[in-house]
């Protein structure tokens, strides 16, 4: 029997709620800084975290 990491073949199971809501198994959360459901301080926090991790993409794109 071959061992494969989860998600690379084998029996398929329907995703559970935690996987659908943000990928808690992988510790991944995808958030848009423009999501209107967030308050201004929450959007600003998301923007600042993204800028810290990936740099300011808008300035880099303008430099071309």
HTML snippet that shows the backbone in 3Dmol.js (N, CA, C, O; Angstrom):
<script src="https://3Dmol.org/build/3Dmol-min.js"></script>
<div id="view" style="width:600px;height:400px;position:relative"></div>
<script>
const pdb = `
ATOM      1  N   UNK A   1       0.843  -1.179   0.000  1.00  0.00           N
ATOM      2  CA  UNK A   1       0.000   0.000   0.000  1.00  0.00           C
ATOM      3  C   UNK A   1       0.889   1.244   0.000  1.00  0.00           C
ATOM      4  O   UNK A   1       1.836   1.339   0.780  1.00  0.00           O
ATOM      5  N   UNK A   2       0.571   2.203  -0.892  1.00  0.00           N
ATOM      6  CA  UNK A   2       1.311   3.458  -0.955  1.00  0.00           C
ATOM      7  C   UNK A   2       0.696   4.490  -0.016  1.00  0.00           C
ATOM      8  O   UNK A   2      -0.525   4.579   0.115  1.00  0.00           O
ATOM      9  N   UNK A   3       1.537   5.246   0.616  1.00  0.00           N
ATOM     10  CA  UNK A   3       1.049   6.322   1.474  1.00  0.00           C
ATOM     11  C   UNK A   3       1.086   7.608   0.684  1.00  0.00           C
ATOM     12  O   UNK A   3       2.113   7.945   0.095  1.00  0.00           O
ATOM     13  N   UNK A   4      -0.013   8.328   0.661  1.00  0.00           N
ATOM     14  CA  UNK A   4      -0.087   9.618  -0.017  1.00  0.00           C
ATOM     15  C   UNK A   4      -0.576  10.665   0.975  1.00  0.00           C
ATOM     16  O   UNK A   4      -1.406  10.357   1.831  1.00  0.00           O
ATOM     17  N   UNK A   5      -0.076  11.901   0.879  1.00  0.00           N
ATOM     18  CA  UNK A   5      -0.579  12.968   1.750  1.00  0.00           C
ATOM     19  C   UNK A   5      -2.058  13.208   1.500  1.00  0.00           C
ATOM     20  O   UNK A   5      -2.563  12.902   0.420  1.00  0.00           O
ATOM     21  N   UNK A   6      -2.742  13.741   2.470  1.00  0.00           N
ATOM     22  CA  UNK A   6      -4.161  14.039   2.370  1.00  0.00           C
ATOM     23  C   UNK A   6      -4.419  14.925   1.147  1.00  0.00           C
ATOM     24  O   UNK A   6      -3.736  15.926   0.933  1.00  0.00           O
ATOM     25  N   UNK A   7      -5.397  14.541   0.368  1.00  0.00           N
ATOM     26  CA  UNK A   7      -5.749  15.314  -0.812  1.00  0.00           C
ATOM     27  C   UNK A   7      -5.096  14.822  -2.090  1.00  0.00           C
ATOM     28  O   UNK A   7      -5.357  15.382  -3.155  1.00  0.00           O
ATOM     29  N   UNK A   8      -4.259  13.798  -2.026  1.00  0.00           N
ATOM     30  CA  UNK A   8      -3.574  13.268  -3.202  1.00  0.00           C
ATOM     31  C   UNK A   8      -4.052  11.860  -3.503  1.00  0.00           C
ATOM     32  O   UNK A   8      -3.248  10.928  -3.517  1.00  0.00           O
ATOM     33  N   UNK A   9      -5.321  11.689  -3.740  1.00  0.00           N
ATOM     34  CA  UNK A   9      -5.858  10.388  -4.087  1.00  0.00           C
ATOM     35  C   UNK A   9      -6.458   9.697  -2.871  1.00  0.00           C
ATOM     36  O   UNK A   9      -6.609  10.296  -1.806  1.00  0.00           O
ATOM     37  N   UNK A  10      -6.794   8.430  -3.050  1.00  0.00           N
ATOM     38  CA  UNK A  10      -7.415   7.694  -1.962  1.00  0.00           C
ATOM     39  C   UNK A  10      -8.900   7.965  -1.896  1.00  0.00           C
ATOM     40  O   UNK A  10      -9.484   8.506  -2.835  1.00  0.00           O
ATOM     41  N   UNK A  11      -9.505   7.593  -0.796  1.00  0.00           N
ATOM     42  CA  UNK A  11     -10.958   7.745  -0.701  1.00  0.00           C
ATOM     43  C   UNK A  11     -11.322   9.204  -0.490  1.00  0.00           C
ATOM     44  O   UNK A  11     -10.634   9.940   0.218  1.00  0.00           O
ATOM     45  N   UNK A  12     -12.404   9.601  -1.111  1.00  0.00           N
ATOM     46  CA  UNK A  12     -12.853  10.994  -1.006  1.00  0.00           C
ATOM     47  C   UNK A  12     -13.927  11.105   0.054  1.00  0.00           C
ATOM     48  O   UNK A  12     -14.839  10.282   0.136  1.00  0.00           O
ATOM     49  N   UNK A  13     -13.795  12.143   0.862  1.00  0.00           N
ATOM     50  CA  UNK A  13     -14.797  12.422   1.885  1.00  0.00           C
ATOM     51  C   UNK A  13     -15.319  13.822   1.674  1.00  0.00           C
ATOM     52  O   UNK A  13     -14.572  14.694   1.231  1.00  0.00           O
ATOM     53  N   UNK A  14     -16.590  14.065   1.981  1.00  0.00           N
ATOM     54  CA  UNK A  14     -17.088  15.438   1.851  1.00  0.00           C
ATOM     55  C   UNK A  14     -16.388  16.341   2.863  1.00  0.00           C
ATOM     56  O   UNK A  14     -16.071  15.898   3.967  1.00  0.00           O
ATOM     57  N   UNK A  15     -16.143  17.603   2.502  1.00  0.00           N
ATOM     58  CA  UNK A  15     -15.461  18.503   3.431  1.00  0.00           C
ATOM     59  C   UNK A  15     -16.325  18.763   4.663  1.00  0.00           C
ATOM     60  O   UNK A  15     -17.549  18.854   4.567  1.00  0.00           O
ATOM     61  N   UNK A  16     -15.674  18.882   5.819  1.00  0.00           N
ATOM     62  CA  UNK A  16     -16.445  19.235   7.005  1.00  0.00           C
ATOM     63  C   UNK A  16     -16.551  20.751   7.100  1.00  0.00           C
ATOM     64  O   UNK A  16     -15.893  21.473   6.350  1.00  0.00           O
ATOM     65  N   UNK A  17     -17.353  21.218   7.992  1.00  0.00           N
ATOM     66  CA  UNK A  17     -17.633  22.651   8.090  1.00  0.00           C
ATOM     67  C   UNK A  17     -16.381  23.483   8.332  1.00  0.00           C
ATOM     68  O   UNK A  17     -16.260  24.575   7.778  1.00  0.00           O
ATOM     69  N   UNK A  18     -15.448  22.998   9.143  1.00  0.00           N
ATOM     70  CA  UNK A  18     -14.251  23.794   9.445  1.00  0.00           C
ATOM     71  C   UNK A  18     -13.397  24.000   8.206  1.00  0.00           C
ATOM     72  O   UNK A  18     -12.775  25.052   8.057  1.00  0.00           O
ATOM     73  N   UNK A  19     -13.352  23.003   7.302  1.00  0.00           N
ATOM     74  CA  UNK A  19     -12.571  23.172   6.074  1.00  0.00           C
ATOM     75  C   UNK A  19     -13.207  24.205   5.152  1.00  0.00           C
ATOM     76  O   UNK A  19     -12.504  24.977   4.501  1.00  0.00           O
ATOM     77  N   UNK A  20     -14.513  24.220   5.099  1.00  0.00           N
ATOM     78  CA  UNK A  20     -15.213  25.125   4.217  1.00  0.00           C
ATOM     79  C   UNK A  20     -15.084  26.560   4.725  1.00  0.00           C
ATOM     80  O   UNK A  20     -15.002  27.490   3.922  1.00  0.00           O
ATOM     81  N   UNK A  21     -15.065  26.751   6.013  1.00  0.00           N
ATOM     82  CA  UNK A  21     -15.079  28.092   6.588  1.00  0.00           C
ATOM     83  C   UNK A  21     -13.726  28.784   6.601  1.00  0.00           C
ATOM     84  O   UNK A  21     -13.667  29.958   6.964  1.00  0.00           O
ATOM     85  N   UNK A  22     -12.650  28.133   6.231  1.00  0.00           N
ATOM     86  CA  UNK A  22     -11.385  28.857   6.200  1.00  0.00           C
ATOM     87  C   UNK A  22     -10.179  27.954   6.174  1.00  0.00           C
ATOM     88  O   UNK A  22      -9.056  28.448   6.280  1.00  0.00           O
ATOM     89  N   UNK A  23     -10.349  26.693   6.042  1.00  0.00           N
ATOM     90  CA  UNK A  23      -9.213  25.791   5.937  1.00  0.00           C
ATOM     91  C   UNK A  23      -8.465  25.648   7.239  1.00  0.00           C
ATOM     92  O   UNK A  23      -7.246  25.819   7.264  1.00  0.00           O
ATOM     93  N   UNK A  24      -9.145  25.343   8.313  1.00  0.00           N
ATOM     94  CA  UNK A  24      -8.486  25.279   9.618  1.00  0.00           C
ATOM     95  C   UNK A  24      -7.450  24.165   9.686  1.00  0.00           C
ATOM     96  O   UNK A  24      -6.517  24.246  10.486  1.00  0.00           O
ATOM     97  N   UNK A  25      -7.593  23.116   8.856  1.00  0.00           N
ATOM     98  CA  UNK A  25      -6.579  22.066   8.845  1.00  0.00           C
ATOM     99  C   UNK A  25      -5.248  22.600   8.350  1.00  0.00           C
ATOM    100  O   UNK A  25      -4.194  22.153   8.801  1.00  0.00           O
ATOM    101  N   UNK A  26      -5.286  23.548   7.430  1.00  0.00           N
ATOM    102  CA  UNK A  26      -4.064  24.110   6.868  1.00  0.00           C
ATOM    103  C   UNK A  26      -3.676  25.434   7.519  1.00  0.00           C
ATOM    104  O   UNK A  26      -2.656  26.023   7.160  1.00  0.00           O
ATOM    105  N   UNK A  27      -4.465  25.902   8.458  1.00  0.00           N
ATOM    106  CA  UNK A  27      -4.232  27.194   9.114  1.00  0.00           C
ATOM    107  C   UNK A  27      -4.172  28.334   8.103  1.00  0.00           C
ATOM    108  O   UNK A  27      -3.280  29.181   8.157  1.00  0.00           O
ATOM    109  N   UNK A  28      -5.135  28.345   7.181  1.00  0.00           N
ATOM    110  CA  UNK A  28      -5.209  29.370   6.148  1.00  0.00           C
ATOM    111  C   UNK A  28      -6.521  30.122   6.307  1.00  0.00           C
ATOM    112  O   UNK A  28      -7.574  29.523   6.529  1.00  0.00           O
ATOM    113  N   UNK A  29      -6.444  31.430   6.191  1.00  0.00           N
ATOM    114  CA  UNK A  29      -7.636  32.271   6.209  1.00  0.00           C
ATOM    115  C   UNK A  29      -7.504  33.274   5.070  1.00  0.00           C
ATOM    116  O   UNK A  29      -6.496  33.975   4.982  1.00  0.00           O
ATOM    117  N   UNK A  30      -8.495  33.352   4.208  1.00  0.00           N
ATOM    118  CA  UNK A  30      -8.469  34.288   3.092  1.00  0.00           C
ATOM    119  C   UNK A  30      -9.466  35.391   3.406  1.00  0.00           C
ATOM    120  O   UNK A  30     -10.652  35.134   3.613  1.00  0.00           O
ATOM    121  N   UNK A  31      -8.965  36.633   3.439  1.00  0.00           N
ATOM    122  CA  UNK A  31      -9.801  37.785   3.772  1.00  0.00           C
ATOM    123  C   UNK A  31      -9.494  38.897   2.788  1.00  0.00           C
ATOM    124  O   UNK A  31      -8.329  39.174   2.505  1.00  0.00           O
ATOM    125  N   UNK A  32     -10.522  39.531   2.268  1.00  0.00           N
ATOM    126  CA  UNK A  32     -10.338  40.690   1.410  1.00  0.00           C
ATOM    127  C   UNK A  32     -10.359  41.951   2.274  1.00  0.00           C
ATOM    128  O   UNK A  32     -11.224  42.115   3.135  1.00  0.00           O
ATOM    129  N   UNK A  33      -9.400  42.830   2.029  1.00  0.00           N
ATOM    130  CA  UNK A  33      -9.365  44.092   2.770  1.00  0.00           C
ATOM    131  C   UNK A  33     -10.519  44.998   2.371  1.00  0.00           C
ATOM    132  O   UNK A  33     -10.757  46.012   3.027  1.00  0.00           O
ATOM    133  N   UNK A  34     -11.242  44.655   1.309  1.00  0.00           N
ATOM    134  CA  UNK A  34     -12.386  45.458   0.847  1.00  0.00           C
ATOM    135  C   UNK A  34     -13.723  44.864   1.254  1.00  0.00           C
ATOM    136  O   UNK A  34     -14.763  45.344   0.804  1.00  0.00           O
ATOM    137  N   UNK A  35     -13.728  43.836   2.088  1.00  0.00           N
ATOM    138  CA  UNK A  35     -14.966  43.170   2.500  1.00  0.00           C
ATOM    139  C   UNK A  35     -15.775  44.118   3.381  1.00  0.00           C
ATOM    140  O   UNK A  35     -15.339  44.498   4.468  1.00  0.00           O
ATOM    141  N   UNK A  36     -16.953  44.493   2.898  1.00  0.00           N
ATOM    142  CA  UNK A  36     -17.782  45.478   3.602  1.00  0.00           C
ATOM    143  C   UNK A  36     -18.414  44.938   4.886  1.00  0.00           C
ATOM    144  O   UNK A  36     -18.989  45.703   5.660  1.00  0.00           O
ATOM    145  N   UNK A  37     -18.310  43.620   5.117  1.00  0.00           N
ATOM    146  CA  UNK A  37     -18.828  43.068   6.372  1.00  0.00           C
ATOM    147  C   UNK A  37     -17.908  43.399   7.535  1.00  0.00           C
ATOM    148  O   UNK A  37     -18.313  43.305   8.694  1.00  0.00           O
ATOM    149  N   UNK A  38     -16.669  43.787   7.237  1.00  0.00           N
ATOM    150  CA  UNK A  38     -15.705  44.146   8.278  1.00  0.00           C
ATOM    151  C   UNK A  38     -15.852  45.622   8.621  1.00  0.00           C
ATOM    152  O   UNK A  38     -16.218  46.437   7.775  1.00  0.00           O
ATOM    153  N   UNK A  39     -15.563  45.948   9.866  1.00  0.00           N
ATOM    154  CA  UNK A  39     -15.549  47.356  10.263  1.00  0.00           C
ATOM    155  C   UNK A  39     -14.266  47.992   9.737  1.00  0.00           C
ATOM    156  O   UNK A  39     -13.341  47.287   9.334  1.00  0.00           O
ATOM    157  N   UNK A  40     -14.210  49.321   9.740  1.00  0.00           N
ATOM    158  CA  UNK A  40     -13.015  49.996   9.244  1.00  0.00           C
ATOM    159  C   UNK A  40     -11.752  49.541   9.982  1.00  0.00           C
ATOM    160  O   UNK A  40     -10.754  49.250   9.323  1.00  0.00           O
ATOM    161  N   UNK A  41     -11.746  49.466  11.331  1.00  0.00           N
ATOM    162  CA  UNK A  41     -10.527  49.004  12.012  1.00  0.00           C
ATOM    163  C   UNK A  41     -10.120  47.576  11.601  1.00  0.00           C
ATOM    164  O   UNK A  41      -8.929  47.280  11.498  1.00  0.00           O
ATOM    165  N   UNK A  42     -11.099  46.696  11.368  1.00  0.00           N
ATOM    166  CA  UNK A  42     -10.784  45.330  10.946  1.00  0.00           C
ATOM    167  C   UNK A  42     -10.173  45.320   9.543  1.00  0.00           C
ATOM    168  O   UNK A  42      -9.205  44.601   9.295  1.00  0.00           O
ATOM    169  N   UNK A  43     -10.738  46.123   8.615  1.00  0.00           N
ATOM    170  CA  UNK A  43     -10.182  46.210   7.262  1.00  0.00           C
ATOM    171  C   UNK A  43      -8.775  46.781   7.291  1.00  0.00           C
ATOM    172  O   UNK A  43      -7.897  46.323   6.560  1.00  0.00           O
ATOM    173  N   UNK A  44      -8.564  47.774   8.132  1.00  0.00           N
ATOM    174  CA  UNK A  44      -7.236  48.386   8.240  1.00  0.00           C
ATOM    175  C   UNK A  44      -6.229  47.388   8.801  1.00  0.00           C
ATOM    176  O   UNK A  44      -5.083  47.360   8.352  1.00  0.00           O
ATOM    177  N   UNK A  45      -6.623  46.580   9.756  1.00  0.00           N
ATOM    178  CA  UNK A  45      -5.747  45.553  10.313  1.00  0.00           C
ATOM    179  C   UNK A  45      -5.371  44.527   9.247  1.00  0.00           C
ATOM    180  O   UNK A  45      -4.208  44.138   9.142  1.00  0.00           O
ATOM    181  N   UNK A  46      -6.353  44.089   8.455  1.00  0.00           N
ATOM    182  CA  UNK A  46      -6.077  43.145   7.371  1.00  0.00           C
ATOM    183  C   UNK A  46      -5.100  43.762   6.376  1.00  0.00           C
ATOM    184  O   UNK A  46      -4.165  43.097   5.931  1.00  0.00           O
ATOM    185  N   UNK A  47      -5.312  45.033   6.024  1.00  0.00           N
ATOM    186  CA  UNK A  47      -4.425  45.724   5.081  1.00  0.00           C
ATOM    187  C   UNK A  47      -3.006  45.799   5.622  1.00  0.00           C
ATOM    188  O   UNK A  47      -2.049  45.544   4.892  1.00  0.00           O
ATOM    189  N   UNK A  48      -2.863  46.150   6.908  1.00  0.00           N
ATOM    190  CA  UNK A  48      -1.543  46.282   7.510  1.00  0.00           C
ATOM    191  C   UNK A  48      -0.826  44.940   7.599  1.00  0.00           C
ATOM    192  O   UNK A  48       0.380  44.869   7.363  1.00  0.00           O
ATOM    193  N   UNK A  49      -1.546  43.883   7.933  1.00  0.00           N
ATOM    194  CA  UNK A  49      -0.937  42.548   7.992  1.00  0.00           C
ATOM    195  C   UNK A  49      -0.466  42.132   6.600  1.00  0.00           C
ATOM    196  O   UNK A  49       0.647  41.630   6.444  1.00  0.00           O
ATOM    197  N   UNK A  50      -1.319  42.341   5.585  1.00  0.00           N
ATOM    198  CA  UNK A  50      -0.932  42.013   4.213  1.00  0.00           C
ATOM    199  C   UNK A  50       0.289  42.793   3.764  1.00  0.00           C
ATOM    200  O   UNK A  50       1.173  42.243   3.108  1.00  0.00           O
ATOM    201  N   UNK A  51       0.342  44.069   4.113  1.00  0.00           N
ATOM    202  CA  UNK A  51       1.481  44.901   3.750  1.00  0.00           C
ATOM    203  C   UNK A  51       2.757  44.432   4.451  1.00  0.00           C
ATOM    204  O   UNK A  51       3.837  44.437   3.859  1.00  0.00           O
ATOM    205  N   UNK A  52       2.624  44.034   5.696  1.00  0.00           N
ATOM    206  CA  UNK A  52       3.794  43.552   6.443  1.00  0.00           C
ATOM    207  C   UNK A  52       4.335  42.255   5.850  1.00  0.00           C
ATOM    208  O   UNK A  52       5.548  42.074   5.742  1.00  0.00           O
ATOM    209  N   UNK A  53       3.424  41.347   5.463  1.00  0.00           N
ATOM    210  CA  UNK A  53       3.847  40.053   4.935  1.00  0.00           C
ATOM    211  C   UNK A  53       4.316  40.125   3.486  1.00  0.00           C
ATOM    212  O   UNK A  53       5.279  39.454   3.116  1.00  0.00           O
ATOM    213  N   UNK A  54       3.648  40.929   2.663  1.00  0.00           N
ATOM    214  CA  UNK A  54       3.891  40.907   1.221  1.00  0.00           C
ATOM    215  C   UNK A  54       4.368  42.230   0.648  1.00  0.00           C
ATOM    216  O   UNK A  54       4.596  42.319  -0.559  1.00  0.00           O
ATOM    217  N   UNK A  55       4.525  43.250   1.461  1.00  0.00           N
ATOM    218  CA  UNK A  55       4.925  44.557   0.960  1.00  0.00           C
ATOM    219  C   UNK A  55       3.720  45.306   0.414  1.00  0.00           C
ATOM    220  O   UNK A  55       2.616  44.767   0.334  1.00  0.00           O
ATOM    221  N   UNK A  56       3.952  46.549   0.042  1.00  0.00           N
ATOM    222  CA  UNK A  56       2.865  47.360  -0.503  1.00  0.00           C
ATOM    223  C   UNK A  56       2.768  47.088  -1.995  1.00  0.00           C
ATOM    224  O   UNK A  56       3.548  47.632  -2.777  1.00  0.00           O
ATOM    225  N   UNK A  57       1.830  46.261  -2.392  1.00  0.00           N
ATOM    226  CA  UNK A  57       1.672  45.820  -3.782  1.00  0.00           C
ATOM    227  C   UNK A  57       1.299  46.990  -4.693  1.00  0.00           C
ATOM    228  O   UNK A  57       1.685  46.989  -5.862  1.00  0.00           O
ATOM    229  N   UNK A  58       0.572  47.973  -4.204  1.00  0.00           N
ATOM    230  CA  UNK A  58       0.156  49.088  -5.045  1.00  0.00           C
ATOM    231  C   UNK A  58       1.361  49.929  -5.454  1.00  0.00           C
ATOM    232  O   UNK A  58       1.471  50.322  -6.615  1.00  0.00           O
ATOM    233  N   UNK A  59       2.256  50.207  -4.528  1.00  0.00           N
ATOM    234  CA  UNK A  59       3.454  50.974  -4.853  1.00  0.00           C
ATOM    235  C   UNK A  59       4.357  50.198  -5.806  1.00  0.00           C
ATOM    236  O   UNK A  59       4.915  50.774  -6.739  1.00  0.00           O
ATOM    237  N   UNK A  60       4.506  48.883  -5.573  1.00  0.00           N
ATOM    238  CA  UNK A  60       5.348  48.073  -6.437  1.00  0.00           C
ATOM    239  C   UNK A  60       4.783  47.999  -7.847  1.00  0.00           C
ATOM    240  O   UNK A  60       5.544  48.009  -8.815  1.00  0.00           O
ATOM    241  N   UNK A  61       3.463  47.923  -7.981  1.00  0.00           N
ATOM    242  CA  UNK A  61       2.838  47.861  -9.296  1.00  0.00           C
ATOM    243  C   UNK A  61       3.000  49.185 -10.045  1.00  0.00           C
ATOM    244  O   UNK A  61       3.152  49.189 -11.267  1.00  0.00           O
ATOM    245  N   UNK A  62       2.969  50.303  -9.325  1.00  0.00           N
ATOM    246  CA  UNK A  62       3.114  51.616  -9.954  1.00  0.00           C
ATOM    247  C   UNK A  62       4.519  51.819 -10.505  1.00  0.00           C
ATOM    248  O   UNK A  62       4.700  52.528 -11.495  1.00  0.00           O
ATOM    249  N   UNK A  63       5.528  51.196  -9.865  1.00  0.00           N
ATOM    250  CA  UNK A  63       6.910  51.315 -10.339  1.00  0.00           C
ATOM    251  C   UNK A  63       7.114  50.578 -11.645  1.00  0.00           C
ATOM    252  O   UNK A  63       7.970  50.941 -12.452  1.00  0.00           O
ATOM    253  N   UNK A  64       6.312  49.528 -11.847  1.00  0.00           N
ATOM    254  CA  UNK A  64       6.252  48.783 -13.061  1.00  0.00           C
ATOM    255  C   UNK A  64       7.336  47.955 -13.476  1.00  0.00           C
ATOM    256  O   UNK A  64       7.260  47.321 -14.529  1.00  0.00           O
TER     257      UNK A  64
END
`;
const viewer = $3Dmol.createViewer("view");
viewer.addModel(pdb, "pdb");
viewer.setStyle({}, {cartoon: {color: "spectrum"}});
viewer.zoomTo();
viewer.render();
</script>
